[in-house]
Amino acid sequence: MVARTFTFEPDETCKQEWIFTLEDGPEGVVVGDLDVREIGDRQGCSGHPATIVALVRGRTLGSIDVDALSEAACGRDLACGQALAMCLRKLVEEPLAGSGAVE
C-alpha cells in the first residue's frame, strides 16, 4: 500500500497546517492519518483538532459528511470543521496520483 501526503495551509483558522496521509483501500481512498498543527503565534484550542483526527482516521474520503462539517462554527473566521471540509473537497477534486502541497 502506497501512502501519499498532502498539506493544506488555510489562513483563516488558528490551525494553519493540515497534513493528510492517504492510502488506497479496498473501498476507496482512506485517511491513514491527519496531523493538525499551529504555525507561529496563532493559537487555538486543542480539543476540536484532536476530535477531528479521531473521527477521520481510517475512514474513506467519500464516507465523511463534508456538508455537515461546513456548517460548523467558532469564534474564528473559519472553524476547524469548515477547514476540514475545505481540505476534503480539494482532496476529492484534485488528482490523487502523488504527494504535494495543496493551497
Buried (B, 14 or more C-beta within 10 A) or exposed (E): EEEBBBBBBBEEBBBBBBBBBBBBBEEEBBBBBBEBEBEEEEEBEEEBBEEBBEBBEEBBBEEBEBEEBBEBEBEBEBBBBBBBBBBBBBBEEEEBEEEEEBE
